[in-house]
Amino acid sequence: MPDTPAGPVIVADEPGTFPYGVLAERHPAILRQVAADTLYGPEQRRALDALLVNCTEGAVTPLPAGAHDRDRWAAWGMDDHAGRSWHDVPWLWSESWFYRQLLQAVGYFEPGPWQGVDPFRPAKLAELDAPATDEELAALDALDDLPEDERARALLHGSLWGNRADLGFRMSAEGAEETAVVPALVADDGERLWSLLDSSPDGTLCLVADNAGRELVPDLLLIAHLLAHGRVTRAVLHVKPHPYYVSDATTADVLDAVRRLTAAKGAAGAYGHALRAALTDGRLELRAHPFSCAPLPYADMPDDLRADFAEATLTVLKGDLNYRRLVGDRYWPATTPFADVTAYFPGAVAALRTLKSDVITGLAPETEAALDAEESGRWRTSGTHALIQART
C-alpha cells in the first residue's frame, strides 16, 4: 500500500455510534427473529437465549474443543480476543463472531437434525418470493428495446442498488444525477469499470456476492447479460460456504434465485434459462472459499484466494461488508484515495456498494462537504447513497 496513513480501526465501544447500536440492538433482534422463524427445540432456544446475554453483556468465549473450525478461528484471532468484551474488539471481528456463534447455538455444524439448516432461509425465501420481486422482474421486459450498452448500464445499477433494483431498471432523466445537490451516487467509476471489462476479448469476471434474495437476482442478471453479449466469456461467482450476516448468499441461495428467474415470464425467464445453461456448461462457476466468512480484511487473504482473484480480468466486490473488508474497516478520511487502500489487491478491482456503515474512501472533497452539509453524518449509514469505484 502507498504511504497512506491508516485510519483508526472501528470498534463498537461508544454508545450512540452506529457499530454500538448493531451489537446492542440489531444482534438481539436478529436472535429473536431467528427463534420466531424456525421451530427450534428447547436446546437450541436455550443456546440462543444464552448467546443474547453473552453478546450484549459478556465476553468472547472460544469455540468448544470439538468445533470443526476451531483452529481456523484461532488463527483469525479468537484466542487473542478471548475474555474481552464484544465491544472492545474490532467491530468487523465481533460482528463475524456473532454469526459464527449463532450457527453454533442452532447446531448448524453439529451432527443431528439441525445440521446444515440455514437459520435465515425463511426470511430469504419470503423476500425472494414476495410480489415486489415479480414487479422488479417484469420491469426487465422494458430493457429489451434499449441498445446493449444502455441495457448493460441499467443492469449494473440494478446490481448496485440491490433490492432497490427497480430503480436501476428505469433510466433516470438525463443529467438528473449530475445536477443533484446531494447525489445518490457519491462516486461513479462506471466508465472505468466498463473499460476494464472490455480490455480483454476473452475476459473473466469474478464477482464476490453479498446478499441473497432480491439482491442476488440483479447480480445474476448482470452476469447473464455480460456472458450473453460477449463482454466476458467466463464468470466466477464467490458465495459464502455457510450462512453468514443474515442474508449473505450461499450456493443454495444461488439455486433458489435461478429457480425464481426460470419460473418467471418474459425476459426474466430467458435470463434464468441462460443462467442454468451457463452453470451447467461451466461458463458460470461457483466458489465458496472459507475466507469469505473470515473476520478479517481482504489484505489478509490466503495465497490460493489471491491467485484466484489475480486470474480475473476484473473482480467486482458487492455490498457493504465486502467493501469494509476490501478497504479495511477503519475510520478513513472520506477523501482517502480508493486506489491507495486497494493497492494490495491482486488485479483490477471494483466495488459496487450502497452505504450502510461508516467506512468510506475515494470521495471528492466537494462531495463530502455537500453530503455533510445536507445530511450531517447520516449519509454514511442510511443506505440511500451508493458508489461505484474501480482501480486498475
Contacts in CASP RR format, 6 or more apart in sequence:
PFRMAT RR
TARGET T0000
AUTHOR 0000-0000-0000
METHOD contacts of the structure
MODEL  1
MPDTPAGPVIVADEPGTFPYGVLAERHPAILRQVAADTLYGPEQRRALDA
LLVNCTEGAVTPLPAGAHDRDRWAAWGMDDHAGRSWHDVPWLWSESWFYR
QLLQAVGYFEPGPWQGVDPFRPAKLAELDAPATDEELAALDALDDLPEDE
RARALLHGSLWGNRADLGFRMSAEGAEETAVVPALVADDGERLWSLLDSS
PDGTLCLVADNAGRELVPDLLLIAHLLAHGRVTRAVLHVKPHPYYVSDAT
TADVLDAVRRLTAAKGAAGAYGHALRAALTDGRLELRAHPFSCAPLPYAD
MPDDLRADFAEATLTVLKGDLNYRRLVGDRYWPATTPFADVTAYFPGAVA
ALRTLKSDVITGLAPETEAALDAEESGRWRTSGTHALIQART
1 299 0 8 1.000
1 340 0 8 1.000
1 341 0 8 1.000
1 343 0 8 1.000
1 344 0 8 1.000
2 340 0 8 1.000
2 343 0 8 1.000
4 336 0 8 1.000
4 337 0 8 1.000
4 340 0 8 1.000
4 341 0 8 1.000
6 330 0 8 1.000
7 330 0 8 1.000
7 331 0 8 1.000
7 332 0 8 1.000
7 333 0 8 1.000
8 330 0 8 1.000
8 331 0 8 1.000
9 90 0 8 1.000
9 329 0 8 1.000
9 330 0 8 1.000
10 19 0 8 1.000
10 90 0 8 1.000
10 91 0 8 1.000
10 92 0 8 1.000
10 329 0 8 1.000
10 330 0 8 1.000
10 331 0 8 1.000
10 358 0 8 1.000
10 359 0 8 1.000
11 19 0 8 1.000
11 87 0 8 1.000
11 88 0 8 1.000
11 89 0 8 1.000
11 90 0 8 1.000
11 91 0 8 1.000
12 19 0 8 1.000
12 20 0 8 1.000
12 21 0 8 1.000
12 22 0 8 1.000
12 23 0 8 1.000
12 86 0 8 1.000
12 87 0 8 1.000
12 91 0 8 1.000
12 94 0 8 1.000
13 20 0 8 1.000
13 85 0 8 1.000
13 87 0 8 1.000
13 88 0 8 1.000
14 20 0 8 1.000
15 24 0 8 1.000
18 357 0 8 1.000
18 358 0 8 1.000
18 380 0 8 1.000
18 381 0 8 1.000
19 91 0 8 1.000
19 357 0 8 1.000
19 358 0 8 1.000
20 87 0 8 1.000
22 91 0 8 1.000
22 95 0 8 1.000
23 55 0 8 1.000
23 56 0 8 1.000
23 86 0 8 1.000
23 87 0 8 1.000
23 91 0 8 1.000
23 94 0 8 1.000
23 95 0 8 1.000
23 98 0 8 1.000
24 56 0 8 1.000
27 52 0 8 1.000
27 55 0 8 1.000
27 56 0 8 1.000
27 98 0 8 1.000
28 52 0 8 1.000
28 55 0 8 1.000
28 56 0 8 1.000
30 102 0 8 1.000
30 246 0 8 1.000
31 48 0 8 1.000
31 51 0 8 1.000
31 52 0 8 1.000
31 102 0 8 1.000
32 52 0 8 1.000
33 123 0 8 1.000
34 48 0 8 1.000
34 102 0 8 1.000
34 106 0 8 1.000
34 119 0 8 1.000
34 120 0 8 1.000
35 45 0 8 1.000
35 48 0 8 1.000
37 119 0 8 1.000
37 122 0 8 1.000
37 123 0 8 1.000
38 106 0 8 1.000
38 117 0 8 1.000
38 119 0 8 1.000
38 122 0 8 1.000
40 48 0 8 1.000
40 106 0 8 1.000
40 114 0 8 1.000
44 105 0 8 1.000
44 106 0 8 1.000
44 107 0 8 1.000
44 114 0 8 1.000
47 104 0 8 1.000
47 105 0 8 1.000
47 106 0 8 1.000
47 107 0 8 1.000
48 102 0 8 1.000
48 105 0 8 1.000
48 106 0 8 1.000
50 105 0 8 1.000
51 101 0 8 1.000
51 102 0 8 1.000
51 105 0 8 1.000
54 61 0 8 1.000
54 101 0 8 1.000
55 86 0 8 1.000
55 98 0 8 1.000
55 101 0 8 1.000
56 86 0 8 1.000
58 85 0 8 1.000
58 86 0 8 1.000
59 82 0 8 1.000
59 83 0 8 1.000
59 84 0 8 1.000
59 85 0 8 1.000
59 86 0 8 1.000
60 78 0 8 1.000
60 81 0 8 1.000
60 82 0 8 1.000
60 83 0 8 1.000
60 84 0 8 1.000
60 85 0 8 1.000
60 86 0 8 1.000
60 89 0 8 1.000
60 94 0 8 1.000
60 97 0 8 1.000
61 82 0 8 1.000
61 83 0 8 1.000
62 70 0 8 1.000
62 73 0 8 1.000
62 74 0 8 1.000
62 78 0 8 1.000
62 79 0 8 1.000
62 82 0 8 1.000
63 69 0 8 1.000
63 70 0 8 1.000
63 73 0 8 1.000
63 78 0 8 1.000
63 100 0 8 1.000
63 104 0 8 1.000
64 70 0 8 1.000
64 104 0 8 1.000
67 73 0 8 1.000
67 104 0 8 1.000
67 109 0 8 1.000
68 109 0 8 1.000
69 100 0 8 1.000
69 109 0 8 1.000
69 290 0 8 1.000
70 78 0 8 1.000
72 290 0 8 1.000
73 100 0 8 1.000
76 93 0 8 1.000
76 294 0 8 1.000
76 295 0 8 1.000
76 296 0 8 1.000
77 93 0 8 1.000
77 295 0 8 1.000
78 97 0 8 1.000
81 89 0 8 1.000
81 93 0 8 1.000
81 97 0 8 1.000
86 94 0 8 1.000
86 97 0 8 1.000
86 98 0 8 1.000
87 94 0 8 1.000
89 97 0 8 1.000
90 295 0 8 1.000
90 329 0 8 1.000
91 329 0 8 1.000
92 295 0 8 1.000
92 296 0 8 1.000
92 297 0 8 1.000
92 324 0 8 1.000
92 325 0 8 1.000
92 328 0 8 1.000
92 329 0 8 1.000
93 295 0 8 1.000
93 296 0 8 1.000
94 295 0 8 1.000
95 245 0 8 1.000
95 295 0 8 1.000
96 244 0 8 1.000
96 245 0 8 1.000
96 293 0 8 1.000
96 294 0 8 1.000
96 295 0 8 1.000
97 295 0 8 1.000
99 243 0 8 1.000
99 244 0 8 1.000
99 245 0 8 1.000
99 246 0 8 1.000
99 293 0 8 1.000
100 293 0 8 1.000
102 119 0 8 1.000
103 109 0 8 1.000
103 119 0 8 1.000
103 242 0 8 1.000
103 243 0 8 1.000
106 114 0 8 1.000
106 117 0 8 1.000
106 119 0 8 1.000
107 114 0 8 1.000
107 115 0 8 1.000
108 114 0 8 1.000
108 115 0 8 1.000
108 116 0 8 1.000
108 117 0 8 1.000
108 118 0 8 1.000
108 119 0 8 1.000
108 242 0 8 1.000
108 243 0 8 1.000
109 115 0 8 1.000
109 116 0 8 1.000
109 242 0 8 1.000
116 242 0 8 1.000
118 124 0 8 1.000
118 243 0 8 1.000
118 250 0 8 1.000
118 252 0 8 1.000
119 243 0 8 1.000
120 243 0 8 1.000
120 246 0 8 1.000
120 247 0 8 1.000
121 243 0 8 1.000
121 252 0 8 1.000
123 246 0 8 1.000
123 247 0 8 1.000
124 212 0 8 1.000
124 213 0 8 1.000
124 247 0 8 1.000
124 253 0 8 1.000
124 256 0 8 1.000
125 256 0 8 1.000
127 133 0 8 1.000
127 163 0 8 1.000
127 213 0 8 1.000
127 214 0 8 1.000
127 247 0 8 1.000
128 212 0 8 1.000
128 213 0 8 1.000
128 214 0 8 1.000
128 217 0 8 1.000
128 256 0 8 1.000
128 257 0 8 1.000
128 260 0 8 1.000
129 260 0 8 1.000
130 214 0 8 1.000
132 214 0 8 1.000
133 213 0 8 1.000
133 214 0 8 1.000
133 217 0 8 1.000
133 260 0 8 1.000
134 264 0 8 1.000
135 166 0 8 1.000
136 165 0 8 1.000
136 166 0 8 1.000
136 169 0 8 1.000
136 214 0 8 1.000
136 217 0 8 1.000
137 217 0 8 1.000
137 260 0 8 1.000
137 261 0 8 1.000
137 264 0 8 1.000
137 268 0 8 1.000
137 269 0 8 1.000
138 265 0 8 1.000
138 268 0 8 1.000
139 166 0 8 1.000
139 169 0 8 1.000
139 170 0 8 1.000
140 169 0 8 1.000
140 221 0 8 1.000
140 266 0 8 1.000
140 267 0 8 1.000
140 268 0 8 1.000
140 271 0 8 1.000
141 266 0 8 1.000
141 267 0 8 1.000
142 169 0 8 1.000
142 170 0 8 1.000
143 151 0 8 1.000
143 154 0 8 1.000
143 155 0 8 1.000
143 169 0 8 1.000
143 267 0 8 1.000
144 151 0 8 1.000
144 267 0 8 1.000
146 154 0 8 1.000
146 171 0 8 1.000
148 229 0 8 1.000
150 171 0 8 1.000
151 225 0 8 1.000
152 194 0 8 1.000
152 222 0 8 1.000
152 225 0 8 1.000
152 226 0 8 1.000
152 229 0 8 1.000
152 231 0 8 1.000
154 168 0 8 1.000
154 169 0 8 1.000
154 171 0 8 1.000
155 169 0 8 1.000
155 218 0 8 1.000
155 221 0 8 1.000
155 222 0 8 1.000
155 225 0 8 1.000
156 190 0 8 1.000
156 193 0 8 1.000
156 222 0 8 1.000
156 352 0 8 1.000
156 388 0 8 1.000
157 167 0 8 1.000
157 168 0 8 1.000
158 164 0 8 1.000
158 165 0 8 1.000
158 167 0 8 1.000
158 168 0 8 1.000
158 169 0 8 1.000
158 218 0 8 1.000
158 221 0 8 1.000
158 222 0 8 1.000
159 165 0 8 1.000
159 218 0 8 1.000
159 219 0 8 1.000
159 221 0 8 1.000
159 222 0 8 1.000
159 318 0 8 1.000
159 352 0 8 1.000
160 168 0 8 1.000
160 352 0 8 1.000
160 353 0 8 1.000
160 354 0 8 1.000
160 386 0 8 1.000
160 388 0 8 1.000
161 167 0 8 1.000
161 168 0 8 1.000
161 218 0 8 1.000
161 354 0 8 1.000
161 386 0 8 1.000
162 211 0 8 1.000
162 214 0 8 1.000
162 215 0 8 1.000
162 218 0 8 1.000
162 354 0 8 1.000
163 211 0 8 1.000
163 213 0 8 1.000
163 214 0 8 1.000
163 215 0 8 1.000
164 354 0 8 1.000
165 214 0 8 1.000
165 215 0 8 1.000
165 217 0 8 1.000
165 218 0 8 1.000
177 183 0 8 1.000
177 184 0 8 1.000
177 185 0 8 1.000
181 370 0 8 1.000
181 374 0 8 1.000
182 370 0 8 1.000
182 371 0 8 1.000
182 374 0 8 1.000
182 375 0 8 1.000
182 379 0 8 1.000
183 367 0 8 1.000
183 385 0 8 1.000
184 384 0 8 1.000
184 385 0 8 1.000
184 386 0 8 1.000
185 385 0 8 1.000
185 386 0 8 1.000
185 387 0 8 1.000
185 388 0 8 1.000
186 355 0 8 1.000
186 360 0 8 1.000
186 363 0 8 1.000
186 367 0 8 1.000
186 371 0 8 1.000
186 379 0 8 1.000
186 385 0 8 1.000
186 386 0 8 1.000
186 387 0 8 1.000
187 338 0 8 1.000
187 362 0 8 1.000
187 363 0 8 1.000
187 364 0 8 1.000
187 367 0 8 1.000
187 387 0 8 1.000
187 388 0 8 1.000
187 389 0 8 1.000
188 387 0 8 1.000
188 388 0 8 1.000
189 350 0 8 1.000
189 388 0 8 1.000
189 389 0 8 1.000
189 390 0 8 1.000
190 388 0 8 1.000
190 390 0 8 1.000
192 350 0 8 1.000
192 390 0 8 1.000
192 392 0 8 1.000
193 314 0 8 1.000
193 316 0 8 1.000
193 350 0 8 1.000
193 388 0 8 1.000
193 390 0 8 1.000
196 313 0 8 1.000
196 314 0 8 1.000
196 348 0 8 1.000
196 350 0 8 1.000
196 390 0 8 1.000
196 392 0 8 1.000
197 203 0 8 1.000
197 205 0 8 1.000
197 226 0 8 1.000
197 231 0 8 1.000
197 232 0 8 1.000
197 313 0 8 1.000
197 314 0 8 1.000
198 231 0 8 1.000
199 313 0 8 1.000
200 313 0 8 1.000
202 233 0 8 1.000
203 232 0 8 1.000
203 233 0 8 1.000
203 234 0 8 1.000
203 313 0 8 1.000
204 232 0 8 1.000
204 233 0 8 1.000
204 234 0 8 1.000
204 235 0 8 1.000
204 236 0 8 1.000
204 311 0 8 1.000
204 312 0 8 1.000
204 313 0 8 1.000
205 223 0 8 1.000
205 226 0 8 1.000
205 232 0 8 1.000
205 234 0 8 1.000
205 235 0 8 1.000
205 236 0 8 1.000
205 312 0 8 1.000
205 313 0 8 1.000
205 314 0 8 1.000
205 316 0 8 1.000
206 235 0 8 1.000
206 236 0 8 1.000
206 238 0 8 1.000
206 308 0 8 1.000
206 309 0 8 1.000
206 311 0 8 1.000
206 312 0 8 1.000
206 314 0 8 1.000
206 315 0 8 1.000
206 316 0 8 1.000
207 219 0 8 1.000
207 222 0 8 1.000
207 223 0 8 1.000
207 235 0 8 1.000
207 236 0 8 1.000
207 237 0 8 1.000
207 238 0 8 1.000
207 315 0 8 1.000
207 316 0 8 1.000
207 318 0 8 1.000
208 238 0 8 1.000
208 292 0 8 1.000
208 315 0 8 1.000
208 316 0 8 1.000
208 317 0 8 1.000
208 318 0 8 1.000
208 322 0 8 1.000
209 216 0 8 1.000
209 219 0 8 1.000
209 237 0 8 1.000
209 238 0 8 1.000
209 239 0 8 1.000
209 240 0 8 1.000
209 248 0 8 1.000
209 249 0 8 1.000
209 254 0 8 1.000
209 318 0 8 1.000
210 216 0 8 1.000
210 219 0 8 1.000
210 248 0 8 1.000
210 249 0 8 1.000
210 318 0 8 1.000
210 319 0 8 1.000
210 320 0 8 1.000
210 321 0 8 1.000
210 322 0 8 1.000
211 247 0 8 1.000
211 248 0 8 1.000
211 249 0 8 1.000
211 319 0 8 1.000
212 247 0 8 1.000
212 248 0 8 1.000
212 249 0 8 1.000
212 250 0 8 1.000
212 253 0 8 1.000
212 256 0 8 1.000
212 257 0 8 1.000
213 247 0 8 1.000
213 249 0 8 1.000
213 253 0 8 1.000
213 256 0 8 1.000
213 257 0 8 1.000
215 247 0 8 1.000
216 249 0 8 1.000
216 253 0 8 1.000
216 254 0 8 1.000
216 257 0 8 1.000
217 257 0 8 1.000
217 260 0 8 1.000
217 261 0 8 1.000
219 237 0 8 1.000
219 318 0 8 1.000
220 237 0 8 1.000
220 254 0 8 1.000
220 257 0 8 1.000
220 258 0 8 1.000
220 261 0 8 1.000
220 271 0 8 1.000
220 272 0 8 1.000
220 275 0 8 1.000
221 261 0 8 1.000
221 271 0 8 1.000
223 235 0 8 1.000
223 237 0 8 1.000
223 275 0 8 1.000
223 278 0 8 1.000
223 284 0 8 1.000
224 271 0 8 1.000
224 272 0 8 1.000
224 274 0 8 1.000
224 275 0 8 1.000
224 278 0 8 1.000
225 231 0 8 1.000
225 271 0 8 1.000
226 232 0 8 1.000
226 235 0 8 1.000
227 233 0 8 1.000
227 234 0 8 1.000
227 235 0 8 1.000
227 274 0 8 1.000
227 278 0 8 1.000
227 283 0 8 1.000
227 284 0 8 1.000
228 274 0 8 1.000
232 313 0 8 1.000
233 283 0 8 1.000
234 282 0 8 1.000
234 283 0 8 1.000
234 284 0 8 1.000
234 285 0 8 1.000
235 278 0 8 1.000
235 283 0 8 1.000
235 284 0 8 1.000
235 285 0 8 1.000
236 284 0 8 1.000
236 285 0 8 1.000
236 286 0 8 1.000
236 287 0 8 1.000
236 308 0 8 1.000
236 312 0 8 1.000
237 254 0 8 1.000
237 284 0 8 1.000
237 285 0 8 1.000
237 286 0 8 1.000
237 287 0 8 1.000
238 286 0 8 1.000
238 287 0 8 1.000
238 288 0 8 1.000
238 289 0 8 1.000
238 292 0 8 1.000
239 248 0 8 1.000
239 249 0 8 1.000
239 250 0 8 1.000
239 251 0 8 1.000
239 253 0 8 1.000
239 254 0 8 1.000
239 286 0 8 1.000
239 287 0 8 1.000
239 288 0 8 1.000
239 292 0 8 1.000
240 248 0 8 1.000
240 249 0 8 1.000
240 250 0 8 1.000
240 288 0 8 1.000
240 292 0 8 1.000
240 293 0 8 1.000
241 250 0 8 1.000
241 288 0 8 1.000
241 289 0 8 1.000
241 290 0 8 1.000
241 292 0 8 1.000
241 293 0 8 1.000
242 250 0 8 1.000
242 293 0 8 1.000
243 250 0 8 1.000
244 292 0 8 1.000
244 293 0 8 1.000
245 321 0 8 1.000
248 321 0 8 1.000
250 288 0 8 1.000
251 286 0 8 1.000
251 288 0 8 1.000
254 286 0 8 1.000
258 272 0 8 1.000
258 275 0 8 1.000
258 276 0 8 1.000
258 279 0 8 1.000
261 268 0 8 1.000
261 269 0 8 1.000
261 271 0 8 1.000
261 272 0 8 1.000
261 275 0 8 1.000
262 269 0 8 1.000
262 272 0 8 1.000
262 273 0 8 1.000
262 275 0 8 1.000
262 276 0 8 1.000
263 269 0 8 1.000
264 272 0 8 1.000
275 284 0 8 1.000
277 283 0 8 1.000
278 284 0 8 1.000
279 286 0 8 1.000
287 308 0 8 1.000
289 304 0 8 1.000
289 305 0 8 1.000
289 308 0 8 1.000
291 301 0 8 1.000
291 302 0 8 1.000
291 305 0 8 1.000
294 300 0 8 1.000
296 325 0 8 1.000
297 324 0 8 1.000
297 325 0 8 1.000
297 326 0 8 1.000
297 327 0 8 1.000
297 328 0 8 1.000
297 329 0 8 1.000
298 325 0 8 1.000
298 326 0 8 1.000
298 345 0 8 1.000
299 328 0 8 1.000
299 344 0 8 1.000
301 309 0 8 1.000
306 346 0 8 1.000
307 346 0 8 1.000
309 315 0 8 1.000
309 345 0 8 1.000
309 346 0 8 1.000
309 347 0 8 1.000
309 349 0 8 1.000
310 346 0 8 1.000
310 347 0 8 1.000
312 347 0 8 1.000
312 348 0 8 1.000
313 348 0 8 1.000
314 348 0 8 1.000
314 349 0 8 1.000
314 350 0 8 1.000
314 390 0 8 1.000
315 345 0 8 1.000
315 347 0 8 1.000
315 348 0 8 1.000
315 349 0 8 1.000
315 350 0 8 1.000
316 349 0 8 1.000
316 350 0 8 1.000
316 351 0 8 1.000
316 352 0 8 1.000
317 323 0 8 1.000
317 325 0 8 1.000
317 326 0 8 1.000
317 349 0 8 1.000
317 350 0 8 1.000
317 351 0 8 1.000
317 352 0 8 1.000
317 353 0 8 1.000
318 352 0 8 1.000
318 353 0 8 1.000
319 351 0 8 1.000
319 352 0 8 1.000
319 353 0 8 1.000
319 354 0 8 1.000
320 353 0 8 1.000
320 354 0 8 1.000
320 355 0 8 1.000
320 356 0 8 1.000
320 357 0 8 1.000
322 351 0 8 1.000
322 353 0 8 1.000
323 351 0 8 1.000
323 353 0 8 1.000
323 359 0 8 1.000
324 357 0 8 1.000
324 359 0 8 1.000
326 342 0 8 1.000
326 345 0 8 1.000
326 349 0 8 1.000
326 351 0 8 1.000
327 338 0 8 1.000
327 341 0 8 1.000
327 342 0 8 1.000
327 359 0 8 1.000
327 361 0 8 1.000
328 341 0 8 1.000
328 359 0 8 1.000
329 359 0 8 1.000
330 359 0 8 1.000
331 358 0 8 1.000
331 359 0 8 1.000
332 341 0 8 1.000
332 359 0 8 1.000
332 360 0 8 1.000
332 361 0 8 1.000
334 360 0 8 1.000
334 361 0 8 1.000
334 362 0 8 1.000
334 363 0 8 1.000
334 368 0 8 1.000
335 361 0 8 1.000
335 362 0 8 1.000
335 363 0 8 1.000
335 364 0 8 1.000
335 365 0 8 1.000
335 368 0 8 1.000
336 361 0 8 1.000
336 362 0 8 1.000
337 361 0 8 1.000
337 362 0 8 1.000
338 351 0 8 1.000
338 361 0 8 1.000
338 362 0 8 1.000
338 389 0 8 1.000
338 391 0 8 1.000
339 391 0 8 1.000
341 361 0 8 1.000
342 349 0 8 1.000
342 391 0 8 1.000
343 391 0 8 1.000
345 391 0 8 1.000
348 390 0 8 1.000
348 391 0 8 1.000
348 392 0 8 1.000
349 390 0 8 1.000
349 391 0 8 1.000
350 388 0 8 1.000
350 389 0 8 1.000
350 390 0 8 1.000
350 391 0 8 1.000
351 387 0 8 1.000
351 388 0 8 1.000
351 389 0 8 1.000
351 390 0 8 1.000
352 386 0 8 1.000
352 387 0 8 1.000
352 388 0 8 1.000
353 386 0 8 1.000
353 387 0 8 1.000
353 389 0 8 1.000
354 383 0 8 1.000
354 385 0 8 1.000
354 386 0 8 1.000
355 379 0 8 1.000
355 380 0 8 1.000
355 381 0 8 1.000
355 382 0 8 1.000
355 383 0 8 1.000
355 384 0 8 1.000
355 385 0 8 1.000
355 386 0 8 1.000
355 387 0 8 1.000
356 381 0 8 1.000
356 382 0 8 1.000
356 383 0 8 1.000
357 380 0 8 1.000
357 381 0 8 1.000
358 380 0 8 1.000
358 381 0 8 1.000
360 380 0 8 1.000
360 387 0 8 1.000
361 389 0 8 1.000
362 389 0 8 1.000
363 371 0 8 1.000
371 377 0 8 1.000
371 379 0 8 1.000
371 385 0 8 1.000
372 379 0 8 1.000
375 382 0 8 1.000
379 385 0 8 1.000
END
